[in-house]
């Protein structure tokens, strides 16, 4: 099937859920607008959005951990 016969791919904007055509003509894809893109970026910046996983390493004790490692001690 050629691309000319296919309907354009539409996705829901991750921020407002508005249907958006996934196209090079939309510089904000997968978002519907610059506003939704910036709202999402702000949520990552203030840590409202997070990727699940192990907590980040607390580096406040790094000097102690390095000293233990040099002595061959376990954590």
TORKE-14752 format. One record per residue (C-alpha): residue number from 0; residue in one letter; chain; x, y, z. Coordinates in pm, 1 decimal, decimal comma. Layout:
BEGIN
<site i="NUM" aa="A" ch="A" east="X" north="Y" up="Z"/>
...
***
This chain:
BEGIN
<site i="0" aa="X" ch="A" east="0,0" north="0,0" up="0,0"/>
<site i="1" aa="X" ch="A" east="145,7" north="337,6" up="-94,9"/>
<site i="2" aa="X" ch="A" east="164,4" north="629,2" up="145,6"/>
<site i="3" aa="X" ch="A" east="-77,0" north="829,3" up="-69,2"/>
<site i="4" aa="X" ch="A" east="-361,3" north="585,7" up="5,1"/>
<site i="5" aa="X" ch="A" east="-311,1" north="585,7" up="382,2"/>
<site i="6" aa="X" ch="A" east="-482,8" north="831,3" up="612,6"/>
<site i="7" aa="X" ch="A" east="-242,0" north="1039,7" up="820,9"/>
<site i="8" aa="X" ch="A" east="-149,9" north="908,2" up="1163,1"/>
<site i="9" aa="X" ch="A" east="-325,0" north="1092,1" up="1443,5"/>
<site i="10" aa="X" ch="A" east="-218,4" north="1082,0" up="1806,6"/>
<site i="11" aa="X" ch="A" east="-355,1" north="1234,0" up="2125,5"/>
<site i="12" aa="X" ch="A" east="-159,6" north="1531,2" up="2259,0"/>
<site i="13" aa="X" ch="A" east="6,2" north="1403,0" up="2579,6"/>
<site i="14" aa="X" ch="A" east="-99,7" north="1719,2" up="2762,5"/>
<site i="15" aa="X" ch="A" east="-457,6" north="1800,7" up="2655,8"/>
<site i="16" aa="X" ch="A" east="-554,9" north="1482,8" up="2465,2"/>
<site i="17" aa="X" ch="A" east="-656,0" north="1679,6" up="2152,3"/>
<site i="18" aa="X" ch="A" east="-615,6" north="1473,4" up="1833,8"/>
<site i="19" aa="X" ch="A" east="-305,7" north="1579,7" up="1639,8"/>
<site i="20" aa="X" ch="A" east="-183,9" north="1474,4" up="1296,6"/>
<site i="21" aa="X" ch="A" east="166,0" north="1326,2" up="1327,6"/>
<site i="22" aa="X" ch="A" east="337,5" north="1512,3" up="1048,9"/>
<site i="23" aa="X" ch="A" east="653,7" north="1705,5" up="972,4"/>
<site i="24" aa="X" ch="A" east="422,2" north="2005,8" up="931,8"/>
<site i="25" aa="X" ch="A" east="362,8" north="2000,9" up="1310,1"/>
<site i="26" aa="X" ch="A" east="685,7" north="2121,2" up="1474,9"/>
<site i="27" aa="X" ch="A" east="541,7" north="2045,8" up="1820,9"/>
<site i="28" aa="X" ch="A" east="452,5" north="1679,2" up="1766,0"/>
<site i="29" aa="X" ch="A" east="343,7" north="1482,4" up="1960,6"/>
<site i="30" aa="X" ch="A" east="196,1" north="1794,7" up="2121,1"/>
<site i="31" aa="X" ch="A" east="-75,6" north="2004,9" up="1960,0"/>
<site i="32" aa="X" ch="A" east="91,8" north="2337,5" up="2034,9"/>
<site i="33" aa="X" ch="A" east="393,8" north="2509,1" up="2181,8"/>
<site i="34" aa="X" ch="A" east="186,1" north="2578,6" up="2495,3"/>
<site i="35" aa="X" ch="A" east="123,2" north="2207,3" up="2562,2"/>
<site i="36" aa="X" ch="A" east="488,7" north="2129,2" up="2490,5"/>
<site i="37" aa="X" ch="A" east="605,8" north="2390,6" up="2743,1"/>
<site i="38" aa="X" ch="A" east="357,0" north="2275,6" up="3008,6"/>
<site i="39" aa="X" ch="A" east="494,4" north="1921,6" up="2973,7"/>
<site i="40" aa="X" ch="A" east="854,9" north="2045,1" up="2988,4"/>
<site i="41" aa="X" ch="A" east="771,5" north="2237,3" up="3306,0"/>
<site i="42" aa="X" ch="A" east="626,1" north="1922,7" up="3464,5"/>
<site i="43" aa="X" ch="A" east="956,1" north="1739,3" up="3400,0"/>
<site i="44" aa="X" ch="A" east="1154,9" north="2036,0" up="3534,4"/>
<site i="45" aa="X" ch="A" east="963,5" north="2048,3" up="3863,6"/>
<site i="46" aa="X" ch="A" east="976,6" north="1667,1" up="3885,9"/>
<site i="47" aa="X" ch="A" east="599,3" north="1616,8" up="3857,4"/>
<site i="48" aa="X" ch="A" east="682,5" north="1368,4" up="3578,4"/>
<site i="49" aa="X" ch="A" east="928,8" north="1094,2" up="3666,3"/>
<site i="50" aa="X" ch="A" east="1058,0" north="774,9" up="3513,2"/>
<site i="51" aa="X" ch="A" east="997,1" north="480,5" up="3744,6"/>
<site i="52" aa="X" ch="A" east="1302,3" north="303,1" up="3876,7"/>
<site i="53" aa="X" ch="A" east="1559,0" north="297,6" up="4150,1"/>
<site i="54" aa="X" ch="A" east="1602,7" north="622,1" up="4341,1"/>
<site i="55" aa="X" ch="A" east="1892,2" north="836,9" up="4232,7"/>
<site i="56" aa="X" ch="A" east="2222,1" north="782,0" up="4412,3"/>
<site i="57" aa="X" ch="A" east="2259,2" north="1011,9" up="4711,4"/>
<site i="58" aa="X" ch="A" east="2608,6" north="1147,9" up="4662,1"/>
<site i="59" aa="X" ch="A" east="2631,8" north="1316,3" up="5001,8"/>
<site i="60" aa="X" ch="A" east="2824,1" north="1013,9" up="5140,5"/>
<site i="61" aa="X" ch="A" east="3041,0" north="954,0" up="4833,2"/>
<site i="62" aa="X" ch="A" east="3370,5" north="1026,7" up="5013,0"/>
<site i="63" aa="X" ch="A" east="3286,3" north="770,7" up="5281,7"/>
<site i="64" aa="X" ch="A" east="3186,4" north="510,4" up="5021,2"/>
<site i="65" aa="X" ch="A" east="3508,7" north="564,1" up="4827,0"/>
<site i="66" aa="X" ch="A" east="3714,1" north="525,0" up="5145,0"/>
<site i="67" aa="X" ch="A" east="3533,2" north="198,4" up="5226,0"/>
<site i="68" aa="X" ch="A" east="3590,2" north="73,8" up="4873,1"/>
<site i="69" aa="X" ch="A" east="3961,2" north="152,0" up="4901,4"/>
<site i="70" aa="X" ch="A" east="3971,6" north="-53,8" up="5222,5"/>
<site i="71" aa="X" ch="A" east="3777,1" north="-337,8" up="5054,8"/>
<site i="72" aa="X" ch="A" east="3475,3" north="-306,1" up="5285,9"/>
<site i="73" aa="X" ch="A" east="3118,7" north="-382,1" up="5180,8"/>
<site i="74" aa="X" ch="A" east="2855,3" north="-110,5" up="5196,5"/>
***
